[in-house]
């Protein structure tokens, strides 16, 4: 049995996919995703009701949702061709796109310490994630 909910900040892969198609796909389909090993398997760590934030490099957190806990697998197409089963993704409940992004410096201010946002997926304890969720509710939604 799992003790506590967690929080995850998922990078939308804008650095590796500068055209933004992975980010647009996540926003359009209200999901988080990761591509290729070892990053794709990290989606398996996300459990039902965990808080999930989508982070766009150079911009900040651009969307949020609550994990369904159901990992799905899909083929992934890029300029190198079709890659079988190379996308792991999870749909998010209560998905919302922010009206303005939460910058990395704002994230650090909200949680009270420096958060390294370069990896594909960053895990935070639930209390710090809840602080981000609440700040978004107060300041970053229409």
Secondary structure, DSSP 4 states (H G I P E B T S, - for coil): -----EEEEEE--TTT-TT-HHHHHHHHHTEEEEESTTTGGGGGG--TT-EEEEEETTTEEEEEEEE----EEEEEEETTEEEEEEEEEEEEEEEEEEEEEE-HHHHHHHHTS-----SSEEEEEHHHHHHHHHHHHHHT--
